[in-house]
Amino acid sequence: MLARAGHRVTLASRHPLPFPPPSDVVDQIGFCTLELGTAAWDSLVEDVDVVHHYAWGSIPASANSNPGGDLRINVTSSIDLLDALRRRGGGRVVFASSGGTVYGKVKETPVSEEHPMSPITAYGAGKVAAEIYLGLYRSMYGLDCRIARIANPYGAGQDIERGVGAVTTFLHHALNGLPITIWGTGEAVRDYIHISDLANCLVTLADAPRNDTYIFNVASGVGISLNQIVLELEARLGCVLNVSRTETRAFDVPVSVLDISRANAVLGWAPRLSFSEGIALTLEDLRKKVHFSTLRWGSW
């Protein structure tokens, strides 16, 4: 999306690209490897107008097993990036926070940005810490820091090997005849957003004029349970899925649905796809084996 809008884009990734960028924008996209703990941020941001900071080297389970390592790699690296922008004299950064974990066990739904942050995982605590530093550098040094508290994204191209992304994981298992594991009763409710809607909001947030309001929930605003995902997939695929159930995990928040009225009012953004439409689109892409770089994940 950025390259197709005419921007020069440099992808700094911890992993090499598994395939080349789309041919129509290949000349506008550069690539470099990035290690979070040792990144040369000063040279990386030297000529950059906007930094999209999406890199995070953990998931809830791995962060819980090594909270200190999670802090050192992710939060310290985020501070190093902010320091590089400060030394340069300023800059704009869009940070991908986690709307599913920073609020913890919510008091009411949908959850607005004003809800207290009370994470129940080390992963959520790390995201909260990074958010606090972004706000600090914004007030102390004038950096244009913007925060997207993202719900649960899904879509073709998502890395299911990391054990995250219930919708995409369930779809992959269903298409390959593999059993689907659900922790608990399946009544845990989450807010799922298709990657195309997420990408559109992140770019909209990055392009918006600077504003005193800089923290936004990015979600569908609709709650879907794990059992509802299964029912939707069974209806789409015309078969009964092989579902096994196990004990509830302590770090799973029972309900998480985000209020997206602020993004709508300030940014003029709203998701375009319903959950059913997003499932249909993801299923179509997976069946076609569409690479995320050539279609929707590649837009951000």
Secondary structure, 3 states (H helix, E strand, C coil): CCCCCCCCEEEEECCCCCCCCCCCCHHHEEEEECCHHHCCHHHHCCCCCEEEECCCCCCHHHHHHCHHHHHHHHHHHHHHHHHHHHHHCCCEEEEEEECCCCCCCCCCCCECCCCCCCCCCHHHHHHHHHHHHHHHHHHHHCCEEEEEEECEEECCCCCHHHCCCHHHHHHHHHHCCCCEEEECCCCCEEEEEEHHHHHHHHHHHHHCCCCCCCEEEECCCCEEEHHHHHHHHHHHHCCCCCEEEECCCCCCCCECCECCHHHHHHHCCCCCCCHHHHHHHHHHHHHHCCCHHHCCHHHC
